[in-house]
């Protein structure tokens, strides 16, 4: 997406708790309000500084906004990508030195629609619930491109293993959750949901995660049919992250409101090996990332995600509009590092994807 940097922004904190609206004239003002998270100093990228352009085939030349890496038992796994305009999902495998569509069915990608088969969802973030397609792929969307001036904050679940749509090459959502009513003031239609990550229940329980909706420890056993974990989505224009239980009947419950420590969150990902929830900014803050971890129970904010690390972009990464961010699993670890991928929304110098490396399971 193309970001308008000088428009005032609205900072909306949790609906259902206290709603605070702050008008910020610039990104810099909003960033200066971050409080305690600013006490975490910026460190060098936790891995080699080298970044390389990725050879791809079949991806559009711009507007690739979401990435997810799936380990599938092969050396490289599967790289899922989504573009926001047009709304298309891509499944890529590494063939030689190039990430290419995985077979004829994916040659042009799958055009995404809402559950009723209509619309063009502006898909910005992508995540898989679990390690396989059984849990489905979830996209965070900020609007319907058929109504580009209207904010619509939705999470859509797709089942690529069983494509369904009104035409060949079309993939309709099998479930959707409209979160718009959960916000007292909807953001600019181009400043909505941008990133999405999934954290399994077992990690949250072991970390004594606090459920904002009850004030007590998270108890997934009492919340049936929620996908086995919590979905964290980022509201781009504020830098805030929200945790949701998404139920099978289309209802939802907010369980967390988190300050990412960034003025803009362009991508989210969860690293199961380290227990780190990553929030990635783009050129709005020079490609910086923060890491959020669950505080120990004895801390003042115990059981809640808080910024514990702040990293500069890798030395070899240009300052560009990286909106997709995907960590790989420990399976891909070699020589103490594993690949990490970025999707460049504007394809600077003609490169849609770039790859770097990060320490395996670093804490």
N, C-alpha and C positions, 0 to 999 in steps of 0.2 A: 504494500500500500504506500501511497505517497502521503507523507505526513506534513501537515501545515503547522509550522513550529511556533508561530507567534500568536495563535488564537488563545484566548483565555480558556482555562480548563476548570472543570468542576471536580473536586475531590469528594467522593461520596463514601462515607464509612457505613458500617453495617446497618441495613434496614432491619428493624426488629430490636436493635440496640439503640444507641444514640446516633442520630444522623447529623453529620457535620458537613457543611458546605463551605469550601474555601475556594475563592476565585484566585487563580494564579496567573499573572500576566506572562510568565515564561516558564520554561522547564527549569531554569536555574532557581527561581523562587520556590517552586515546588520541592526541588531537591534539598534546599536549605532547611526545609521543615521536618526533615527525617529524624531528627532527635538522636536517640541512642544508637541506632544502626550506623550513624556516621562515625562513631567511635572506633569501628572496625576499620583498620587501615588497609589501603590497597596493596596487594601483593602481586608479584609476578605470576603469570599463568603457570599452573602446577603441572608442567610438562614441557616438552621441547617447544621452542618458539617457532619452528618451521610450520608453514601452512602451504598447501598445494591446491591448485585448481583441480577439480575432479572432471574427468572425461565422462560425458553423459550423452545419451541418445533418447529422443522421445519426449524430453521435458520442454516446456515452453521457455521462451527467452526471457521472461520476467514473471513476477507475481507468484513465485513459489514461496509460500509463507509457512508451511508446516512440514516437519519431518518426524519420522519415528523409525528407529532401527529395531528389527526383529531378528533375534538369534534363532536359526532353524536347524542347527546341526551341521551346516556347511561352514566353510572357512570364513566366508564374508557375510552370510546371512542375507536378509532382505531389507531393502531401504524403501520405506513408504514415503511418498511426498504428496502434498496437496497444493493446488494453486487456488487463489481466491477469485480470480476473474480471468478466464472462465473457471467455473467450479468443477474441478477435475481431480480425481484421485489416481495416483500412479503407483505401480508396484514394480520395483527395479531389482535386478540381480546383477552381480558383477560377472561380466563375460569378457574374459581377457583383461584389459585395463579400463574397460568402459562399463558404467552402470547403464543397463539397457532394460526396456520393458520385458517382463517375465512372460514370454510367449505371445502368441497372436492375439489372445483375448485382451491383453493389456497394451497392445501396440499404440493405441490412441488414448489410453487411460480410460477411466470410467467417469462419466458426467454425473455429478451429484445433484440430487433433488431432495426436497422435504419428503416427509412420510407419505403425503398424498400424491406424490409424483410431480408436483408443481414447484416453481421457484428456482432460484439460482443462489443457494446459500454461499455467503462470503466466508469460506472456510479459512481460518487463520492458524489454528493449532491442531495437532494430531497426536493421538496416543492410543496404545493398545492396552486393554485391561487384562493383565496376565501375560503369559509367555507365548500363547498361541492365539489363533483367530477365533477360538471358541468364545472368548469373552467379547469379541467384536472390536472394531476400530471406532474411536470417538473423535469427533471434530468440534472444536470451539468456533462458533460463528458470531459475527457482529451485526449482520444485516442480510436481507434478501437483496441481491443485486438487481432484481426487478423493481425494487423500491429503495434506491440507493441513499435517499435522504432520511430514511426511517430506521432508527436503531432497533435491533431485535437480537437480544442476547440469548442464544440458544446453544445447547449441546446436542449433537445428533449422533446416534449410533448407527453404524453401517455393518453389514455382513458381507464382505467381499467374497466369501466362500460360496455364497448363494445369491448371486446378483438378481435383483428384481427392479424393474423399472418399466416405463411405458414404451421403451424402444431399446433396441440392441445397443450395448455400450453405456447403458444408463444404470445408475445405482441409487435406489431410493432408500432413505433412512428407514430403519426398522423400528426405531424409537426416537423420541425427541423430548427435550426438557426446555421449556421456555422460562428462563430465569429473569426476564425483564421486570416482572412485578416485584422482585426482591430488592429493587433499587429505587430509592425515593426520587432520584432524578436520573433519567437515562443519559448516557454520555452522547457526545457527537457520534453520528453513525459510523464515523471512521476512527473512533477511539474506543471501541468496545472490547469484547473478549478476544484475546490475542494468543494466549498460550494455554496449554492444558497438560496436566501430569496426573498420573494415577499412583497412589501409594497403598500397598496392600494392608489389610487389617492387621496381619501378624506384626508388621513393623510398627504400626501405631500402638498396638496393645503393649508390645515390649517396651516402647518408649513412653508409656504412661500418658498418651495423648489425651488432652482435655477437650471434651466436647462442648463447644461454645453454647450450644442450644440447651444444655442441661447444667453446665458448670461443673460437672463431675467427670470422672474418667470415662473414656470412650468405651462403649460396650456394644460391639458389633452383633453379638448374639441376639440382642433385642431389636435389631434392625434387619429384617429379612428382605432378600431380593434387592440388594443395593450394589451388586457387582463385585463383592468381595473386597472392597476398599473404598477410599475417599478420592474423589476427583477434585483436583485443585485447578482453578482457572484464574487467569490474570486479566485485570481490566487495564488495558494499555495506557490510557490517558492519565491514570492515577498512580500506577506502580503498585497497586494493592492486589493481593492474592486472596481468593476465597475458596474454602473447602466445602464440598457438597457431597451428601449422600444422594444418589440418583436412583430412585425406585422404579421397579418395572412398570408401574401403572402411570408413569409420567410425572409423578409428584417428586418433591425433593425437600431436603432439609439442610440448611447451612450449619456447619459445625466449626468453622474457623474463619477468622478475618486476620490477615497477616500483612505487615508492612515489609515489602521486599527490600527496602533500603535503596531502591532505584526510582527515578522519576518516570521511567517507562519500562514496561516489561514486554519484550517482543517474543520471548519463548520461555517455556518451562520444561524441565525434564527431571525425573527422579532416578538416582543411581542407587540401585538396591545393594550393590557391593559396599558402598560407604555409608548408606543411609542419608545421603545428601539430597536435598531438594534444590535444584539450580534454577535461578532466575537470570535470564540473559537480556541485556539491553542491546540496542543497535547503535547507529551513529548519533542518536540523541544524547548519548553519554559515552561516546568513544569506545563502544563495544565492551563496556565493563560487565561483569557478572557478579552476582552474589550467591552465596551458599547459605541455605537455611537448614538448621538441624533442630531436633527436639531437645529442649533444655531438660536437664535432669530434674527430678522431682524436688530436690532441695533448693533449687533456684527460685528467685522471686517470680519468674515467669515459667516455672517448671511445667512440663507437659505441653508446651506450646512451641511452634516453630519460630525461630528468631535468627537474625543474621549472625553468622559466626565467622564467615570468610568473605573477602571481597577481592576479586581478581581482575587485573587488567587483561585486555585481549592479548592473544599470542603476538609476539613481536612481528611475525610475518603476516599477520592479518591486516588487510587494509581497513580503514575506517569507513564502513559501508553499511547498507541497510540489511543486516542479517536478521531475518525474522524467524527462520527455522533453526532449531538447535536440537541435535540428537546425539546422546551418548550411546556407546555400545556397551555390551555386557562383558563380564569377566572372561567369557569364552574367547573373546577376540584379543585378550591380553597377550602380548609378546614382548619380551625384553623389558618388562616392568611398565609398559605403557599400552594403551588401547586407543583405537581411533575415535574421533569425535567429528561430527559433520555440522556444517552450517549451510543454510539456504539463503542466498542473497536475493532479496525481493526485486532489486533493480538490475541485477546481473552486471555489476561493475566489470568493465573490460571484457564483457561477454561471458562471464563465469557465473553460472547459476548455483553450483555447489562447490564448497571447499572442504578440505579435510585437514585436520591436525591430529594431535595426540595428547593424551592426558594420563597421569599416573594411575595405575590400576588400584582401585579401592583406597585411594589416598584419603587420609583424615587430617 
